[in-house]
Amino acid sequence: MGNDSTVFIGLDVHKDSIAIARVGSATSDPVIDVATIGTQQYAIDRMLAKLSGHGPLQFVYEAGPCGFWLQRYLTAKGQACVVAAPSLIPKRPGDRIKTDRRDARNLALGLRAGTLTAVHIPGPEQEAFRDVVRAWQQSKRDVAKAKQRLKAFLLRNDLRYAGKDGWSAEHRRWLARLVLPSGAQQVVFQELVDAISECEARRARFEVQLEQLAPHWPGYPIAQAFIAFRGVQQAVAYGVVAEAGDFARFSHPRRFMAWLGLVPSEHSSGGTRRQGGITKTGNRWARTLLVEAAWAYRHTPKVSAIIETRAQGIDPAIRAIAWKAQLRLTRKYRRLRARGKQHNLIVTAIARELAGFLWDAARLVQQRN
C-alpha cells in the first residue's frame, strides 16, 4: 500500500466526531490512538498538521451515512484517502467488543495489510443526479404505500371495487363517489385519497426534474442506449447508470452482476458445493430497478410500439443486443417456469442475465464515444 515511511490512518467517522488511529508500515509498529476530534474543517486541518511530521499519509474510513465529503476534503488537501466497503471489512469471529477507537484501529491495520475493499466514489455531479433518481424511487414507494393504506381501510369497511383495473380512471371515479357511513371515517378516507394524490404529484415532479437534468449528465448516452431494452424505461435507465457510474470499472459482466448483488451465495466445503439465494451485498437501488424490469420478459418476444418509439435514433448494434436479450430471456423464463420454479426466483435469474446484456451495451457506447 505504500513505502516504508507511509503512515496509515484509520478514521471512524460519525456525525459529530471522528476517532483517529495510526500505524506505521512495519508489521512491528504499534497502533496508536491519536485523538477524537470534531467534524469541523478547522479540527481536520489541525489533525493534518499534527500528523504531517510522521511521513506520507494514507487515510481510510467506512462508507456510511456521512457520505464522501471527508474523502473529497482530504483529497483536495493533497492526501490519499479511500472509503472502505463496510460489509467487506474482515472481522474476527471471537471479537465481541466494538468501540470507535477499535474501529479506527482495525481500519488502519486493514489498510496497511491491503485487506480492505474500496467503494467507488462518484463525482459531485454524478452524486447530485443520483440523489434525484433515488428520491424518485422513494416517491414511487410512497405512492405504493399510500395506495396500500387506502385499500386496507376500504377492506376493513367491506368496500370492494368490482372492476378489474385498479387505479384506472374508472376506479378513481368510483372512489370519488364513495360515501362512508360515518363522518369521521369520511374524513379519514378523504385524507388517504389526498395522500395518494400528493405522492403522485411529488413523483411527477421528480420525473420532470430528471428529464431536465438528464441531457447535461455524462451518463446520458449510456442511459439512452438502455431504453432500447424491454422493461427498461427512461427513469429505470437513469437509475442504473447513476448508481453504476463508470462501467469501465467492471472488467467483466460477472463483476457488474456481483456489484448488483445478483450472484448466488455459496457455502461449499470439500467435494460438496451448495449455492443459496443471491448475496444482496451490492447496490440495492440498481438491483431493485433491474428486478422490476425483468418482469417484462415473462411475455412473448415483441418489439412493441412503445419500445419502437423510444428506440428511435439508437445505434442499430445496441438494438440488436436488446433483441438478442429479449429472445434469450423470454426463452429462459418459459424454460424455468416449465420446471416449476417460483416466479420471484425466475425474475431474479432474468435480472442477473439482463445486467450482462446492459453491461455489453454500455461497453459498446463507451467504445464509440
C-alpha positions as CSV (number, residue, x, y, z in Angstrom):
1,M,0.0,0.0,0.0
2,G,2.9,2.4,0.5
3,N,6.6,2.8,1.0
4,D,8.5,2.1,4.3
5,S,7.7,5.5,5.7
6,T,4.0,5.6,4.9
7,V,1.7,6.1,7.9
8,F,-1.8,4.5,7.7
9,I,-4.6,6.5,9.3
10,G,-7.9,4.9,10.3
11,L,-10.9,7.2,10.8
12,D,-14.1,6.2,12.5
13,V,-16.4,8.9,11.2
14,H,-19.7,9.9,12.9
15,K,-22.0,12.9,12.6
16,D,-20.2,14.9,15.3
17,S,-16.9,13.1,15.9
18,I,-14.0,11.3,14.2
19,A,-11.9,8.8,16.1
20,I,-8.3,8.6,14.7
21,A,-5.7,5.8,14.9
22,R,-2.4,5.5,13.1
23,V,0.1,2.7,12.4
24,G,3.4,2.6,10.5
25,S,4.3,0.4,7.6
26,A,6.4,-2.1,9.6
27,T,4.4,-5.0,11.0
28,S,6.2,-4.4,14.3
29,D,4.9,-0.8,14.5
30,P,2.2,-0.4,17.2
31,V,-1.2,1.0,16.6
32,I,-1.5,4.4,18.3
33,D,-4.8,6.2,19.2
34,V,-4.2,9.7,18.0
35,A,-7.4,11.6,19.2
36,T,-11.1,12.0,18.8
37,I,-11.9,15.3,17.0
38,G,-14.9,17.1,15.7
39,T,-16.0,17.1,12.1
40,Q,-15.3,20.9,11.6
41,Q,-12.8,21.7,8.9
42,Y,-10.5,23.5,11.3
43,A,-10.4,20.4,13.5
44,I,-9.4,18.3,10.5
45,D,-6.8,20.9,9.4
46,R,-5.2,20.7,12.9
47,M,-5.2,16.9,12.7
48,L,-3.4,17.0,9.4
49,A,-0.8,19.4,10.7
50,K,-0.3,17.2,13.7
51,L,0.2,14.1,11.6
52,S,2.2,15.6,8.7
53,G,5.5,15.2,10.5
54,H,5.2,11.4,10.5
55,G,5.7,10.9,6.8
56,P,3.4,10.2,3.8
57,L,-0.2,9.6,5.0
58,Q,-2.9,7.3,3.7
59,F,-6.4,7.7,5.1
60,V,-9.3,5.3,5.2
61,Y,-12.8,5.3,6.7
62,E,-16.0,3.3,6.2
63,A,-18.7,4.2,3.8
64,G,-21.8,5.3,5.7
65,P,-24.5,7.9,6.1
66,C,-21.9,10.8,6.3
67,G,-21.2,10.4,2.6
68,F,-18.0,11.3,0.8
69,W,-17.4,14.9,1.9
70,L,-14.4,13.9,4.1
71,Q,-12.7,12.0,1.3
72,R,-13.1,14.9,-1.1
73,Y,-11.8,17.4,1.5
74,L,-8.7,15.3,2.3
75,T,-8.1,14.7,-1.5
76,A,-8.3,18.5,-2.0
77,K,-5.7,18.8,0.7
78,G,-3.4,16.5,-1.3
79,Q,-3.9,13.5,0.9
80,A,-4.7,9.9,-0.3
81,C,-7.9,8.7,1.1
82,V,-10.1,5.6,0.4
83,V,-13.6,4.7,1.6
84,A,-13.9,1.1,2.5
85,A,-17.0,-1.1,2.0
86,P,-18.3,-1.9,5.5
87,S,-19.7,-5.3,4.6
88,L,-16.3,-6.5,3.3
89,I,-14.1,-5.4,6.3
90,P,-12.6,-8.6,7.8
91,K,-13.8,-9.3,11.3
92,R,-12.5,-11.9,13.8
93,P,-15.3,-14.3,14.8
94,G,-14.5,-14.1,18.5
95,D,-14.4,-10.3,18.7
96,R,-17.4,-9.1,20.7
97,I,-16.2,-5.6,21.6
98,K,-16.9,-2.7,19.4
99,T,-15.8,0.9,20.1
100,D,-14.9,3.9,18.0
101,R,-11.2,3.5,18.9
102,R,-11.2,-0.2,18.0
103,D,-12.9,0.5,14.7
104,A,-10.3,3.2,13.8
105,R,-7.5,0.8,14.7
106,N,-8.9,-2.0,12.6
107,L,-9.3,0.3,9.6
108,A,-5.7,1.4,9.9
109,L,-4.4,-2.2,10.2
110,G,-6.7,-3.3,7.3
111,L,-5.4,-0.5,5.1
112,R,-1.8,-1.5,5.8
113,A,-2.5,-5.2,5.2
114,G,-4.4,-4.5,2.0
115,T,-7.5,-6.4,3.1
116,L,-10.0,-3.6,2.6
117,T,-12.2,-3.1,-0.5
118,A,-12.6,0.4,-1.6
119,V,-16.0,1.6,-2.8
120,H,-16.5,3.6,-6.0
121,I,-16.7,7.3,-5.2
122,P,-19.0,9.3,-7.6
123,G,-18.1,12.7,-8.7
124,P,-20.2,15.6,-7.3
125,E,-22.3,15.9,-10.5
126,Q,-23.0,12.2,-10.6
127,E,-23.9,12.1,-6.9
128,A,-26.3,15.0,-7.4
129,F,-28.1,13.3,-10.3
130,R,-28.1,10.1,-8.3
131,D,-29.8,11.8,-5.4
132,V,-32.6,12.9,-7.7
133,V,-33.0,9.3,-9.0
134,R,-33.1,7.9,-5.5
135,A,-35.7,10.5,-4.5
136,W,-37.8,9.4,-7.5
137,Q,-37.5,5.8,-6.4
138,Q,-38.6,6.7,-2.9
139,S,-41.5,8.7,-4.2
140,K,-42.6,5.6,-6.2
141,R,-42.6,3.6,-2.9
142,D,-44.5,6.3,-1.2
143,V,-47.2,6.1,-3.8
144,A,-47.5,2.3,-3.4
145,K,-47.6,2.5,0.4
146,A,-50.3,5.2,0.2
147,K,-52.4,3.1,-2.1
148,Q,-52.0,0.1,0.2
149,R,-53.2,2.1,3.2
150,L,-56.3,3.2,1.4
151,K,-57.0,-0.4,0.1
152,A,-56.7,-1.7,3.7
153,F,-59.0,1.0,5.0
154,L,-61.7,0.1,2.4
155,L,-61.4,-3.6,3.1
156,R,-61.9,-3.1,6.8
157,N,-65.2,-1.3,5.9
158,D,-66.2,-4.0,3.3
159,L,-66.0,-1.6,0.4
160,R,-64.8,-3.5,-2.7
161,Y,-64.2,-2.3,-6.2
162,A,-65.9,-4.7,-8.7
163,G,-63.8,-3.6,-11.7
164,K,-60.6,-5.3,-12.9
165,D,-58.2,-2.4,-13.5
166,G,-57.1,-0.9,-10.2
167,W,-56.3,2.8,-10.2
168,S,-57.7,3.3,-13.6
169,A,-59.9,6.3,-14.4
170,E,-63.0,4.3,-13.7
171,H,-61.5,3.2,-10.4
172,R,-60.8,6.7,-9.4
173,R,-64.3,7.8,-10.3
174,W,-65.6,5.0,-8.1
175,L,-63.5,6.3,-5.2
176,A,-64.9,9.8,-5.8
177,R,-68.5,8.6,-5.4
178,L,-67.8,6.6,-2.2
179,V,-69.7,7.8,0.9
180,L,-68.6,6.3,4.2
181,P,-71.3,5.5,6.9
182,S,-69.5,7.8,9.5
183,G,-68.5,11.4,9.1
184,A,-65.2,10.7,10.9
185,Q,-64.5,7.8,8.5
186,Q,-65.2,10.0,5.5
187,V,-62.6,12.4,6.8
188,V,-60.1,9.6,7.1
189,F,-61.0,8.3,3.6
190,Q,-60.5,11.7,2.0
191,E,-57.1,12.2,3.7
192,L,-56.0,8.8,2.4
193,V,-57.1,9.8,-1.1
194,D,-55.4,13.1,-0.9
195,A,-52.2,11.5,0.4
196,I,-52.1,9.4,-2.8
197,S,-52.5,12.5,-5.0
198,E,-49.7,14.3,-3.1
199,C,-47.4,11.3,-3.5
200,E,-48.2,11.0,-7.2
201,A,-47.6,14.7,-7.7
202,R,-44.2,14.5,-6.0
203,R,-43.3,11.6,-8.2
204,A,-44.3,13.5,-11.3
205,R,-42.2,16.5,-10.2
206,F,-39.1,14.3,-9.8
207,E,-39.7,12.8,-13.2
208,V,-39.8,16.3,-14.7
209,Q,-36.6,17.1,-12.9
210,L,-34.9,14.0,-14.3
211,E,-35.9,15.0,-17.9
212,Q,-34.5,18.4,-17.4
213,L,-31.2,17.3,-15.9
214,A,-30.5,14.2,-17.9
215,P,-29.3,15.7,-21.3
216,H,-26.5,17.5,-19.4
217,W,-25.4,14.5,-17.5
218,P,-22.3,12.5,-18.5
219,G,-24.2,9.2,-18.2
220,Y,-26.9,10.2,-20.6
221,P,-25.6,8.4,-23.7
222,I,-25.5,5.0,-21.9
223,A,-28.9,5.6,-20.3
224,Q,-30.3,6.4,-23.8
225,A,-28.9,3.1,-25.1
226,F,-30.5,1.2,-22.2
227,I,-34.1,2.3,-23.1
228,A,-33.9,0.0,-26.2
229,F,-34.2,-2.9,-23.8
230,R,-37.6,-4.3,-22.9
231,G,-38.7,-3.2,-19.4
232,V,-36.0,-0.6,-19.1
233,Q,-37.9,2.7,-19.2
234,Q,-36.1,6.0,-19.1
235,A,-36.2,6.5,-15.3
236,V,-35.0,3.0,-14.8
237,A,-32.1,3.5,-17.2
238,Y,-31.2,6.7,-15.4
239,G,-31.2,4.9,-12.1
240,V,-29.0,2.0,-13.1
241,V,-26.4,4.3,-14.8
242,A,-26.4,6.8,-12.0
243,E,-25.7,4.1,-9.5
244,A,-23.1,2.3,-11.6
245,G,-21.2,5.4,-12.7
246,D,-18.3,4.4,-15.0
247,F,-19.0,1.0,-16.5
248,A,-15.3,0.7,-17.5
249,R,-14.5,-0.3,-13.8
250,F,-16.4,-3.6,-14.4
251,S,-13.9,-5.6,-16.4
252,H,-16.4,-8.5,-16.9
253,P,-20.2,-8.7,-16.8
254,R,-19.9,-11.0,-13.8
255,R,-18.3,-8.2,-11.9
256,F,-21.3,-6.0,-12.7
257,M,-23.7,-8.7,-11.6
258,A,-21.7,-9.2,-8.3
259,W,-21.8,-5.4,-7.7
260,L,-25.5,-5.6,-8.0
261,G,-25.7,-8.4,-5.5
262,L,-27.4,-10.7,-8.1
263,V,-25.0,-13.6,-7.9
264,P,-25.9,-16.7,-5.8
265,S,-24.4,-17.1,-2.4
266,E,-22.3,-20.2,-1.9
267,H,-21.2,-22.4,1.0
268,S,-19.0,-25.2,-0.3
269,S,-16.6,-27.5,1.5
270,G,-14.6,-30.4,0.3
271,G,-16.4,-32.1,-2.6
272,T,-19.8,-30.5,-1.7
273,R,-21.0,-27.4,-3.4
274,R,-24.0,-25.6,-2.0
275,Q,-25.5,-22.4,-3.6
276,G,-28.2,-20.3,-2.0
277,G,-30.1,-17.2,-2.7
278,I,-28.5,-14.0,-4.1
279,T,-25.9,-12.3,-2.0
280,K,-27.7,-8.9,-1.9
281,T,-24.4,-7.4,-0.9
282,G,-24.3,-5.0,-3.8
283,N,-26.2,-1.8,-4.8
284,R,-29.8,-2.3,-3.7
285,W,-31.1,0.7,-5.7
286,A,-29.9,-0.6,-9.1
287,R,-30.8,-4.2,-8.1
288,T,-34.4,-3.2,-7.4
289,L,-34.8,-1.4,-10.7
290,L,-33.4,-4.4,-12.7
291,V,-35.6,-6.9,-10.9
292,E,-38.6,-4.7,-11.7
293,A,-37.5,-4.5,-15.4
294,A,-37.1,-8.3,-15.5
295,W,-40.8,-8.9,-15.1
296,A,-41.4,-7.7,-18.6
297,Y,-39.6,-10.8,-20.0
298,R,-42.4,-13.1,-19.0
299,H,-44.2,-12.1,-22.2
300,T,-43.7,-13.3,-25.8
301,P,-40.7,-11.6,-27.5
302,K,-42.0,-8.5,-29.3
303,V,-40.8,-5.0,-30.3
304,S,-43.9,-3.1,-29.2
305,A,-44.9,0.3,-30.5
306,I,-43.7,1.8,-27.2
307,I,-40.2,0.3,-27.5
308,E,-40.0,1.2,-31.2
309,T,-40.9,4.8,-30.4
310,R,-38.3,5.2,-27.6
311,A,-35.6,3.4,-29.5
312,Q,-35.7,5.7,-32.5
313,G,-32.2,7.0,-33.2
314,I,-30.5,4.4,-31.1
315,D,-27.5,2.6,-32.6
316,P,-28.7,-0.5,-34.5
317,A,-25.9,-2.5,-32.8
318,I,-27.5,-1.6,-29.4
319,R,-30.9,-2.5,-30.7
320,A,-29.6,-5.9,-31.9
321,I,-28.3,-6.6,-28.4
322,A,-31.7,-5.6,-26.9
323,W,-33.5,-8.0,-29.3
324,K,-31.0,-10.8,-28.5
325,A,-31.7,-10.2,-24.8
326,Q,-35.5,-10.5,-25.4
327,L,-35.1,-13.8,-27.3
328,R,-32.8,-15.3,-24.7
329,L,-34.5,-14.0,-21.5
330,T,-38.1,-14.8,-22.5
331,R,-37.0,-18.3,-23.5
332,K,-35.2,-18.7,-20.2
333,Y,-38.4,-17.6,-18.3
334,R,-40.5,-20.2,-20.1
335,R,-37.9,-22.9,-19.5
336,L,-37.6,-22.2,-15.8
337,R,-41.4,-21.9,-15.4
338,A,-41.9,-25.2,-17.1
339,R,-39.5,-26.7,-14.5
340,G,-41.8,-25.4,-11.7
341,K,-39.5,-22.7,-10.4
342,Q,-41.1,-19.9,-8.3
343,H,-41.8,-16.6,-10.0
344,N,-39.6,-14.4,-7.9
345,L,-36.6,-16.8,-8.3
346,I,-37.1,-16.8,-12.1
347,V,-37.3,-13.0,-12.3
348,T,-34.1,-12.7,-10.2
349,A,-32.3,-15.0,-12.6
350,I,-33.6,-12.9,-15.5
351,A,-32.4,-9.7,-13.9
352,R,-28.9,-11.2,-13.5
353,E,-28.6,-12.0,-17.2
354,L,-30.2,-8.7,-18.1
355,A,-27.4,-7.0,-16.2
356,G,-24.9,-8.8,-18.5
357,F,-26.7,-7.5,-21.7
358,L,-26.8,-4.0,-20.3
359,W,-23.0,-4.2,-19.5
360,D,-22.4,-5.2,-23.1
361,A,-24.4,-2.2,-24.4
362,A,-22.7,0.2,-22.0
363,R,-19.2,-1.1,-23.1
364,L,-20.2,-0.6,-26.8
365,V,-21.4,3.0,-26.1
366,Q,-18.1,3.8,-24.2
367,Q,-16.0,2.4,-27.0
368,R,-17.7,4.5,-29.6
369,N,-17.6,7.7,-27.6
